[in-house]
Amino acid sequence: MTALAAAICGVIGLCVGSFLNVVIYRVPRRESVVRPRSHCPACDAPIADRDNVPVLSWVLLRGRCRSCGDRISVRYPLVELGTAVLFVAAAVRLGATWQLPAFCAFFASLLAISVIDLDHYIIPNRVVYPTLAVTIPLLVAAAAADGSWGHLRNAAIGGVAGFLVLLAIHVAVPRGMGFGDVRLAGVIGMMLGWLGLRYLFLAHLRSRKDAVPFGPFMALGAVLAVLWGRAILDVYSRSRG
């Protein structure tokens, strides 16, 4: 079942990654992610369905627009592949469980947020709030499906804790991070809290002096915590024992 779930998640991840490319390009420009349909950034020609197959179309077109011949960034297939890899990794880690869809949505959001933050130094509400709107019902459904209400309680505690900790830092040092980082910390705290409150200690932070956006570091720490947090915590517990 895990292998089947991983295969299905990989295919879905490629498709979701294609949509994330739209989100990454349009959201910072305050454009709709629904209309118009995908188009070439250079000539605005609509992209035909045959040229919109994740990864494969980019390879067949040799990274160029069919209409104008302008180069299409390699980022597009990399985002699609990256999403697929994250979805497969989530399936391998969590198995074919009710919680899997929520964590796939979480990973997709982290990837989009990381790329946008690296490009524009912002974490848009138009990504954070939809992430909450998707993951919260999925976690509630997972808790109802297998009776894991304790996990849901921990998710709520983790979300509040993550938000408040970063809020305190933001208030103390307002120039150290944007409020988007605070909101993202709440999302990350919620998802890691679902796995266990001790997972909250595994987020990777950076120095405020680094000229690199904070969001991607929090996202990386969250992904590592989800995928390998149990092993890291077990090693730490044994070393303390």
C-alpha positions in Angstrom: 0.0 0.0 0.0 2.8 2.4 0.8 4.4 1.8 -2.6 1.1 2.4 -4.4 0.5 5.5 -2.3 4.0 6.8 -3.2 3.4 6.2 -7.0 0.0 7.9 -6.9 1.5 10.8 -4.9 4.3 11.2 -7.4 1.9 11.6 -10.3 -0.3 14.0 -8.3 2.9 15.9 -7.2 3.9 16.5 -10.8 0.4 18.0 -11.6 0.4 20.1 -8.4 3.9 21.3 -9.2 2.6 22.6 -12.5 0.0 24.6 -10.6 2.6 25.8 -8.1 4.5 27.4 -11.0 1.4 29.5 -11.7 1.2 30.4 -8.1 4.9 31.3 -7.8 4.7 33.6 -10.9 1.3 35.2 -10.4 0.7 35.6 -6.7 3.6 38.2 -6.1 2.2 40.1 -9.1 -1.3 40.0 -7.6 -2.7 38.2 -10.6 -5.4 35.5 -10.6 -4.1 31.9 -10.4 -7.2 30.8 -12.3 -7.5 33.1 -15.3 -6.2 33.4 -17.9 -4.9 30.0 -18.7 -1.1 29.4 -18.6 0.8 31.5 -21.1 4.4 32.2 -22.2 5.9 35.0 -20.0 7.7 36.4 -23.0 5.0 36.5 -25.8 1.8 35.9 -23.8 0.8 33.1 -26.2 -1.5 30.6 -24.5 0.2 27.3 -23.7 -1.5 24.4 -25.5 -2.5 21.3 -23.5 0.1 19.2 -25.3 2.8 21.7 -24.1 1.6 21.7 -20.6 2.5 18.2 -19.5 4.7 18.4 -16.4 8.4 18.1 -17.1 7.9 16.1 -20.3 6.7 19.1 -22.4 9.7 21.2 -21.2 12.1 18.4 -22.3 10.5 17.9 -25.7 10.4 21.7 -26.4 14.1 21.9 -25.2 13.1 24.6 -22.7 11.7 27.0 -25.3 8.3 28.4 -26.1 6.7 26.8 -29.1 5.4 30.2 -30.3 8.3 32.6 -29.9 11.2 30.4 -29.2 12.1 32.3 -26.0 13.8 30.3 -23.2 11.6 28.9 -20.5 13.3 28.7 -17.1 14.5 25.4 -15.9 12.8 26.3 -12.6 9.5 25.1 -14.1 10.4 21.4 -14.4 12.4 21.6 -11.2 9.4 22.8 -9.2 7.3 20.0 -10.7 9.9 17.4 -10.0 10.5 18.9 -6.5 6.8 18.7 -5.7 6.7 15.1 -6.9 9.7 14.1 -4.8 8.2 15.8 -1.7 4.9 14.0 -2.2 6.6 10.6 -2.6 8.8 11.3 0.5 5.6 12.1 2.5 4.0 8.9 1.3 7.0 6.8 2.3 7.3 8.5 5.7 3.5 8.5 6.5 2.2 5.6 4.4 -1.3 5.3 3.0 -2.8 7.2 6.0 -5.5 9.8 6.4 -2.9 12.4 7.4 -1.0 12.0 4.1 -3.1 14.5 2.1 -2.6 17.2 4.7 1.1 16.8 4.6 1.3 16.8 0.8 -0.6 20.1 0.8 1.7 21.4 3.5 4.8 20.4 1.5 3.4 22.0 -1.7 2.8 25.2 0.2 6.3 25.3 1.7 7.8 24.9 -1.7 5.8 27.7 -3.2 6.5 30.0 -0.3 10.2 29.3 -0.4 10.6 30.2 -4.0 8.4 33.3 -3.7 10.4 34.4 -0.6 13.7 33.9 -2.3 12.5 36.0 -5.3 10.6 38.7 -3.6 11.3 38.6 0.1 7.7 38.1 1.0 5.5 35.3 2.3 2.1 36.1 0.8 -1.2 35.8 2.7 -2.6 34.4 -0.6 -0.6 31.3 0.0 -0.6 31.0 3.8 -4.3 31.4 4.3 -5.3 28.9 1.6 -2.8 26.5 3.2 -4.7 26.8 6.5 -8.0 26.5 4.7 -6.9 23.2 3.1 -4.8 21.6 5.9 -7.1 22.2 8.9 -10.1 20.4 7.4 -7.8 17.6 6.2 -6.4 17.2 9.7 -9.9 17.2 11.2 -10.9 14.6 8.7 -7.9 12.5 9.6 -8.6 12.8 13.3 -12.2 11.7 12.8 -11.3 8.8 10.5 -8.8 7.1 12.9 -9.8 8.7 16.2 -6.5 10.6 16.6 -8.0 13.5 18.4 -4.9 13.8 20.6 -2.9 14.6 17.4 -5.4 17.3 16.5 -5.1 18.8 20.0 -1.4 18.8 19.7 -1.7 20.4 16.2 -3.7 23.2 17.8 -1.2 23.7 20.6 1.7 23.6 18.1 0.1 26.2 15.8 -0.5 28.6 18.7 3.0 28.0 20.1 4.7 28.5 16.8 2.8 31.7 16.1 3.4 33.2 19.6 7.1 32.4 19.7 7.8 34.1 16.3 5.4 36.9 17.3 7.4 37.6 20.4 10.6 37.7 18.4 8.9 40.0 15.8 7.7 42.4 18.5 11.2 42.4 20.2 13.1 42.8 16.9 10.6 44.1 14.3 13.3 44.4 11.6 14.5 40.9 12.1 11.6 39.3 10.2 8.3 40.1 8.5 4.9 39.2 9.8 4.6 36.6 7.1 7.3 34.6 8.9 5.1 34.7 12.0 2.1 33.4 10.1 4.2 30.7 8.5 5.5 29.7 11.9 2.0 29.1 13.0 1.3 26.8 10.1 4.5 24.9 10.6 3.9 24.6 14.3 0.4 23.2 13.6 1.7 20.5 11.2 4.7 19.5 13.4 2.5 19.5 16.5 0.3 16.9 14.8 3.2 14.6 14.7 4.1 15.3 18.3 4.9 18.4 20.3 8.6 17.5 20.6 8.9 17.9 16.8 8.5 21.7 17.4 12.2 21.8 18.6 13.5 20.6 15.2 12.9 23.7 13.1 16.1 25.1 11.6 16.6 28.8 12.1 19.2 31.2 10.8 20.9 34.3 12.1 19.2 37.7 11.5 22.4 38.9 10.0 22.1 36.5 7.0 21.0 38.2 3.8 18.7 35.3 3.0 14.9 35.2 3.5 13.8 33.4 6.7 10.9 31.5 5.1 13.0 29.0 3.1 14.9 28.1 6.3 11.8 27.5 8.3 10.4 25.4 5.4 13.5 23.3 5.1 13.5 22.7 8.8 9.8 21.7 8.7 10.4 19.2 5.9 13.4 17.7 7.6 11.4 17.4 10.8 8.5 15.6 9.1 10.6 13.2 7.2 13.4 12.4 9.7 12.3 14.0 12.9 11.5 10.7 14.6 15.0 9.3 13.9 16.7 12.5 15.0 14.7 12.6 18.2 15.3 9.0 18.9 19.1 9.5 18.5 18.9 12.5 20.8 16.9 10.6 23.4 19.4 7.7 23.4 22.4 10.1 23.7 20.7 11.8 26.7 20.0 8.4 28.3 
